[in-house]
Structures are given as C-alpha cells and as structure tokens.
Amino acid sequence: MRFLVLNRTPVAQYRYPEFLGEGHDVVLITDAAAVPADPDERTAALDGYAHVEVVEEFHANPAVELLALRLHEKWAFERLLALSESDLSRGARLRAAMGVPGHSAAGVDAFRDKYAMKSALWEAGVPLLPFAAVRHATDLADFIAGHGYPVVVKPRRGGGPEDVEVLHAPDDLPAFLARHPETGTDDGAHLLAETALEHEAFHVDGVLVNGEIRLVRSCAAPGGGAGAGTRRGLPAVGAPPEPPEPPEPHDLLAAALCALAVAALRALPAPRDCLFHADVSRGRDGALVLDGISVGARDGAAEGVPVPATGPRLAELHLRSLTGNSPAPLPAYPPRTAGPALLPSRPYW
C-alpha cells in the first residue's frame, strides 16, 4: 500500500515506516521544524521513507497541498495520514481531491466545529454544560442573562488554551467585546460560549480499529487540565483518576469516564480507524459532563495516557492496526502507568 503522511510532530516520535510495516511505500511531507538539525539524527529519523519533502512554515503554507497533489500524480497514494488535529481538515480536502478513503471534510467539521459537535452530542443525550453559538454581542449578552457568570468564550474551531477567555463579572464584557469587534458586524464572529464550572478535570484517550474500541483509558488532569492550567502558568500533570471512597474492587470512576467518552464518540461521524481524545469535567455534585472530544493525535503528551510505561503509545497502536502490523497484546491492567507533564514557559493570562 502507498501512504502519504502529513507531519508536524518531531519525526523521531512517530516512526511511520516501522509502525506500518514492510511492503508499504511511505512518502512524507513534514514541517522543517520537526526534523532534527543534527545530520546523523536527521538521517536516522528519516530512514525507511520512500520519499521525503521538508516544508518551511508548514502550518499555513498552501504549497503543502499543491505538493501533495503533485506527489499523488507520481505515487498514486491509497491512504493519506494526517494525525495532528491541525491537519485534519487539510487531510480531508486532499483525500477528496485524490479520491482516497478516510475521514471526510463533513466528518472532520463535526469534530472541529465545537458548536456543531456539542449540538450533535446534546441531541444524543450526552451530558454537557449549557452552551451557545456567539456571532454577535447580543448572543453573548443573551447567554449571560440566562446562565450568569462566569462564562467561557472560545473559538468554535481550534484547540488548546489559545484565545480562550473567561468572563467573571459584568465589567469584563465591554472589554471582551472591544477585543472582538467582529461581534458588531453583520457577518459576526465564530465563537462559542459555555457556562464555567468549578470542577475536576479528566482526560480519556483511546484507539478505534475498524469501528471497534481497541483501547480506552482515562487519567486525571490536576489544575484543570492542560488548557486551563497552562494558561495560568501552572504545570498540567496527568495521573490515573482517584478511585471512589471507600475504594471499590473496580475503579467505577474510570469506567464512567471511559463510557462517557465512548458514548460521545458514537454520537459523531468518527472514522472507523482513529485515535480519540476527550475532556471530561466532574462538578462538586459528582456529575460528569463532557467538555469536548476530538479525533487525531494531539501534539505533545495528551496523545493517550495512562499507557503501560514500557508499552506502545496509542499512535503506534493506531498506525500498526491500519496494516495488521500489530504489536504484542496489551495487558488488561498495566503493571505501571505513565502520565503527561506539560510545563508552560509563561502564563497566557
């Protein structure tokens, strides 16, 4: 099989030729920042690829798509892999242009547009906090009138803590709207408002193989998770969730977290083979609500924890499953667990 890979993650992390196995041609288009500067490390990291193209300014460079189409004319790709959340839409556009199977643009938008995603989840009965689309100042004012402060406002597309703001009191509203003059135009903004909740944060990560759950695990996210904690300059550390008190024979909290994430995944048009990541909150009353769910590997540590400390990462399981190049079976309960630690260089606010 002939694969095209769009990559922005350090190339040594995801060894596509090894994970996909022998007998496949793997062509790589990668961000220059993801390639080691040291010549020996660079050679080792790029070993096994049938062809490599290194692109500067990868994120917003339209030349990436033109290059991919040109390479398709020569290689006639059968699959296109784009694991980063930031490349899901780009990958979907290219699949449509190339006529190769995989996640469609409509399917990607159901995950990438937070309002579309939450609307579908609400219809499916997945527990959520109150939310609303915000195009104009009146939309935000109406939401606050109905739900009060504090309120979180974020872009409908995108991920991570960038451009997420919390309005704590009426005095915060005029300043926020001044920073978003598009809320006063006819075209409007592309924002989402949600009720803010004092909560414990959790992550759930897993792998879907041929439409079935291959692996799903949860972890706690002290400090409100990577999004909330790193905005304040705090480290975000993942750990297995605390069991209920008194301890039960099985971790009921972990099971509930995983069940909620799986229910959300089933309510959306997920690809049959993918990685998924969900953010879940538990309020003071103990109720779980879904903050959001995404498909595709997240850059950095949020790509699947906890995992066996000596076992494969979730992205490796996903890639191996595409060609049947499976690793050794995983134990039902790992002897050791590992979690991510994200250490911000500065607070965002």
C-alpha positions as CSV (number, residue, x, y, z in Angstrom):
1,M,0.0,0.0,0.0
2,R,1.2,3.5,-0.7
3,F,0.8,6.1,2.1
4,L,1.2,9.9,2.1
5,V,1.9,11.2,5.6
6,L,1.4,14.9,6.6
7,N,3.5,15.5,9.7
8,R,4.3,18.4,12.0
9,T,5.4,16.3,15.1
10,P,9.1,15.5,15.7
11,V,9.7,12.8,13.2
12,A,11.5,10.6,15.7
13,Q,8.3,10.2,17.7
14,Y,6.1,8.5,15.0
15,R,8.2,6.0,13.0
16,Y,5.7,5.5,10.2
17,P,7.7,3.0,8.1
18,E,8.3,0.8,11.1
19,F,4.8,1.1,12.5
20,L,3.1,0.4,9.1
21,G,5.5,-2.5,8.5
22,E,7.3,-3.9,5.5
23,G,5.9,-3.9,2.0
24,H,4.5,-0.4,2.0
25,D,5.7,2.8,0.4
26,V,5.5,5.7,2.8
27,V,6.0,9.2,1.5
28,L,6.5,12.0,4.0
29,I,5.7,15.7,3.8
30,T,7.0,17.2,7.1
31,D,7.4,20.5,8.8
32,A,11.0,21.6,8.7
33,A,10.8,22.3,12.5
34,A,10.0,18.6,13.1
35,V,13.3,17.4,11.5
36,P,16.5,17.1,13.6
37,A,19.2,19.6,12.8
38,D,22.0,17.2,13.6
39,P,22.8,15.3,10.3
40,D,23.1,11.9,11.9
41,E,19.9,12.2,13.8
42,R,18.2,13.5,10.7
43,T,19.3,10.6,8.6
44,A,18.2,8.1,11.3
45,A,14.8,9.8,11.8
46,L,14.0,9.8,8.0
47,D,15.2,6.2,7.4
48,G,12.7,4.0,5.7
49,Y,10.7,6.6,3.8
50,A,10.3,6.1,0.1
51,H,10.4,9.9,-0.4
52,V,10.6,12.9,1.9
53,E,9.7,16.6,1.4
54,V,10.6,19.1,4.0
55,V,8.5,22.3,4.1
56,E,9.1,25.6,5.9
57,E,6.1,27.4,7.5
58,F,4.2,24.2,7.3
59,H,1.1,25.3,9.3
60,A,-0.4,27.9,7.0
61,N,1.5,27.1,3.8
62,P,-0.8,26.4,0.8
63,A,2.2,24.9,-1.0
64,V,1.8,21.8,1.2
65,E,-1.5,20.9,-0.6
66,L,-0.1,21.6,-4.0
67,L,3.0,19.5,-3.2
68,A,0.7,16.6,-2.0
69,L,-1.3,16.7,-5.2
70,R,1.9,16.7,-7.4
71,L,3.3,13.7,-5.4
72,H,0.0,11.9,-5.9
73,E,0.3,12.1,-9.7
74,K,3.6,10.1,-9.3
75,W,2.8,7.8,-6.4
76,A,-1.0,7.2,-6.7
77,F,-1.5,7.1,-3.0
78,E,-4.0,4.7,-1.5
79,R,-4.2,6.3,2.0
80,L,-3.4,9.7,3.4
81,L,-2.4,10.0,7.1
82,A,-2.7,13.3,9.0
83,L,-2.7,12.7,12.7
84,S,-2.4,16.2,14.1
85,E,-5.7,17.9,14.9
86,S,-4.4,20.9,13.0
87,D,-4.1,18.8,9.8
88,L,-7.4,17.0,9.9
89,S,-9.2,19.5,7.6
90,R,-6.3,19.7,5.2
91,G,-6.1,16.0,5.1
92,A,-9.8,15.7,4.3
93,R,-9.6,18.2,1.5
94,L,-6.7,16.3,0.0
95,R,-8.5,12.9,0.3
96,A,-11.4,14.3,-1.6
97,A,-9.1,15.7,-4.3
98,M,-7.2,12.4,-4.6
99,G,-10.2,10.1,-4.3
100,V,-8.7,8.1,-1.4
101,P,-10.7,6.8,1.5
102,G,-10.7,8.3,5.0
103,H,-12.3,10.9,7.2
104,S,-14.3,13.3,5.0
105,A,-14.5,17.1,5.3
106,A,-18.0,16.9,6.7
107,G,-16.9,14.3,9.3
108,V,-13.9,16.4,10.3
109,D,-16.1,19.5,10.7
110,A,-18.4,17.6,13.1
111,F,-15.5,17.4,15.5
112,R,-13.6,20.6,14.7
113,D,-16.6,23.0,14.9
114,K,-17.3,23.0,18.7
115,Y,-20.9,24.2,18.3
116,A,-21.7,21.6,15.7
117,M,-20.1,18.9,17.8
118,K,-22.0,20.0,21.0
119,S,-25.3,20.3,19.2
120,A,-25.0,16.7,18.0
121,L,-23.9,15.5,21.4
122,W,-26.9,17.3,23.0
123,E,-29.3,15.7,20.6
124,A,-27.8,12.3,21.5
125,G,-28.3,12.9,25.2
126,V,-24.6,13.2,26.2
127,P,-24.3,15.4,29.3
128,L,-22.9,18.9,28.6
129,L,-22.7,22.3,30.2
130,P,-25.0,25.0,28.8
131,F,-23.5,26.4,25.5
132,A,-24.5,28.7,22.7
133,A,-23.0,30.0,19.4
134,V,-21.9,33.6,19.6
135,R,-21.9,35.6,16.4
136,H,-22.9,39.0,17.8
137,A,-22.7,40.9,21.0
138,T,-26.5,40.2,21.6
139,D,-25.9,36.5,21.5
140,L,-23.3,36.7,24.3
141,A,-25.5,39.1,26.3
142,D,-28.5,36.7,26.0
143,F,-26.4,33.7,27.1
144,I,-25.1,35.6,30.2
145,A,-28.7,36.8,31.0
146,G,-29.8,33.2,31.0
147,H,-26.9,31.5,32.7
148,G,-24.9,34.2,34.6
149,Y,-21.2,34.5,35.2
150,P,-18.6,33.1,34.9
151,V,-18.7,32.3,31.3
152,V,-16.0,30.8,29.0
153,V,-15.8,32.1,25.4
154,K,-13.6,30.3,22.9
155,P,-13.2,30.0,19.1
156,R,-15.6,27.4,17.6
157,R,-12.6,25.9,15.7
158,G,-9.1,25.3,17.0
159,G,-7.7,23.7,20.1
160,G,-5.7,24.3,23.2
161,P,-5.8,27.3,25.5
162,E,-5.1,30.0,22.9
163,D,-7.8,32.6,22.5
164,V,-9.9,31.1,25.3
165,E,-11.2,33.8,27.7
166,V,-13.2,33.6,31.0
167,L,-15.6,36.5,31.8
168,H,-16.0,36.6,35.6
169,A,-18.2,39.7,36.0
170,P,-20.2,42.4,34.1
171,D,-17.2,44.6,33.9
172,D,-15.4,42.0,31.8
173,L,-18.0,42.1,29.0
174,P,-17.3,45.5,27.4
175,A,-13.5,44.8,27.3
176,F,-14.1,41.4,25.7
177,L,-16.3,42.8,23.0
178,A,-13.8,45.6,22.3
179,R,-11.2,42.8,21.6
180,H,-13.7,41.2,19.2
181,P,-15.2,44.0,17.0
182,E,-16.4,41.3,14.6
183,T,-19.3,40.7,17.1
184,G,-20.7,44.0,16.0
185,T,-20.6,43.3,12.2
186,D,-23.2,41.8,10.0
187,D,-21.0,38.7,9.3
188,G,-20.4,38.2,13.0
189,A,-17.9,36.2,15.0
190,H,-17.3,32.4,15.1
191,L,-17.3,31.9,18.9
192,L,-18.8,29.6,21.5
193,A,-20.0,30.5,25.0
194,E,-20.2,27.9,27.8
195,T,-21.0,28.1,31.5
196,A,-17.8,27.9,33.6
197,L,-17.8,25.2,36.2
198,E,-15.7,24.7,39.3
199,H,-14.6,21.1,38.6
200,E,-12.1,18.3,38.5
201,A,-10.7,17.7,35.0
202,F,-10.1,14.3,33.3
203,H,-8.8,13.1,30.0
204,V,-9.9,10.0,28.1
205,D,-7.8,8.6,25.2
206,G,-8.3,5.6,23.0
207,V,-8.0,3.9,19.7
208,L,-10.8,2.9,17.3
209,V,-10.0,0.0,15.0
210,N,-12.4,-1.0,12.2
211,G,-15.2,0.7,14.1
212,E,-14.5,-1.1,17.4
213,I,-12.8,0.2,20.6
214,R,-9.3,-1.3,20.7
215,L,-8.2,0.6,23.8
216,V,-9.6,3.3,26.1
217,R,-8.1,4.7,29.2
218,S,-8.6,7.8,31.4
219,C,-6.5,10.0,33.6
220,A,-7.0,12.9,36.0
221,A,-5.8,16.3,34.9
222,P,-4.9,18.3,38.1
223,G,-5.1,22.0,37.8
224,G,-8.0,21.9,35.3
225,G,-6.0,20.1,32.5
226,A,-3.6,21.4,30.0
227,G,-6.0,24.0,28.7
228,A,-6.8,25.7,32.0
229,G,-3.6,25.1,33.9
230,T,-1.1,26.2,31.4
231,R,-3.0,29.4,30.7
232,R,-2.2,30.4,34.3
233,G,1.4,29.3,34.0
234,L,0.8,26.1,36.0
235,P,2.1,22.6,35.1
236,A,-0.5,20.2,33.9
237,V,0.2,16.7,35.0
238,G,-1.9,13.6,34.1
239,A,-2.4,10.7,36.6
240,P,-4.8,7.8,37.0
241,P,-8.1,9.1,38.4
242,E,-8.6,8.7,42.1
243,P,-10.9,5.8,42.9
244,P,-14.2,6.3,44.8
245,E,-14.2,6.4,48.6
246,P,-14.3,3.8,50.0
247,P,-12.3,2.0,47.3
248,E,-14.3,-0.4,45.2
249,P,-13.0,-3.6,43.6
250,H,-13.1,-1.9,40.2
251,D,-12.5,1.7,39.5
252,L,-16.0,2.9,38.9
253,L,-14.9,6.5,38.1
254,A,-12.5,5.4,35.4
255,A,-15.2,3.2,33.9
256,A,-17.7,6.1,33.9
257,L,-15.2,8.4,32.3
258,C,-14.5,5.9,29.5
259,A,-18.2,5.1,29.0
260,L,-19.0,8.8,28.6
261,A,-16.2,9.3,26.0
262,V,-17.3,6.3,24.0
263,A,-20.9,7.5,24.0
264,A,-19.8,10.8,22.6
265,L,-17.6,9.1,20.0
266,R,-20.6,7.0,18.9
267,A,-22.8,10.1,18.6
268,L,-20.5,11.7,16.0
269,P,-19.3,10.6,12.5
270,A,-15.9,9.2,13.6
271,P,-13.7,7.4,11.1
272,R,-13.6,3.7,11.6
273,D,-9.9,3.8,12.4
274,C,-8.7,6.7,14.5
275,L,-7.3,8.0,17.8
276,F,-9.6,9.9,20.0
277,H,-9.2,12.3,23.0
278,A,-12.0,13.5,25.3
279,D,-12.0,16.1,28.1
280,V,-14.4,15.5,30.9
281,S,-15.3,17.5,34.0
282,R,-16.7,16.4,37.3
283,G,-18.6,19.1,39.3
284,R,-19.0,19.4,43.0
285,D,-22.1,17.3,42.8
286,G,-20.1,14.4,41.3
287,A,-21.8,14.6,37.9
288,L,-19.7,14.1,34.8
289,V,-20.1,16.4,31.8
290,L,-18.3,16.2,28.5
291,D,-16.2,19.2,27.6
292,G,-15.3,18.0,24.1
293,I,-14.0,15.2,22.0
294,S,-11.5,15.1,19.1
295,V,-10.1,12.6,16.7
296,G,-6.4,12.5,15.7
297,A,-3.3,12.6,17.8
298,R,-2.7,15.7,19.8
299,D,0.9,17.0,19.7
300,G,2.7,16.5,22.9
301,A,1.6,14.5,25.9
302,A,-2.1,14.4,25.5
303,E,-2.0,11.7,22.9
304,G,-3.0,8.9,25.2
305,V,-2.5,8.4,28.9
306,P,-2.2,6.4,31.1
307,V,-0.4,3.8,29.0
308,P,1.8,0.9,30.0
309,A,5.1,2.6,30.8
310,T,7.0,0.1,28.7
311,G,4.4,-0.4,26.0
312,P,3.5,1.3,22.7
313,R,1.9,4.7,22.5
314,L,-1.6,5.0,21.2
315,A,-0.5,6.5,17.9
316,E,1.7,3.4,17.3
317,L,-1.3,1.1,18.0
318,H,-3.4,3.1,15.6
319,L,-0.8,3.0,12.8
320,R,0.0,-0.7,13.2
321,S,-3.7,-1.5,13.1
322,L,-4.0,0.0,9.6
323,T,-1.9,-2.7,8.1
324,G,-2.3,-5.5,10.6
325,N,1.3,-5.0,11.9
326,S,0.1,-5.4,15.5
327,P,2.4,-5.3,18.5
328,A,2.2,-7.9,21.3
329,P,-1.1,-8.0,23.1
330,L,-1.5,-5.4,25.8
331,P,-2.3,-6.4,29.4
332,A,-5.8,-5.6,30.6
333,Y,-4.2,-3.6,33.5
334,P,-0.7,-2.2,33.0
335,P,1.9,-3.0,35.7
336,R,2.9,0.7,35.7
337,T,1.2,3.8,34.4
338,A,2.6,7.0,33.0
339,G,1.0,10.4,32.6
340,P,1.9,13.6,30.8
341,A,3.5,16.7,32.3
342,L,3.2,19.9,30.3
343,L,5.4,22.7,31.7
344,P,4.5,26.1,30.2
345,S,7.2,28.8,29.8
346,R,4.8,31.6,30.8
347,P,1.1,32.1,31.7
348,Y,-1.3,33.2,29.0
349,W,-3.4,35.3,31.4
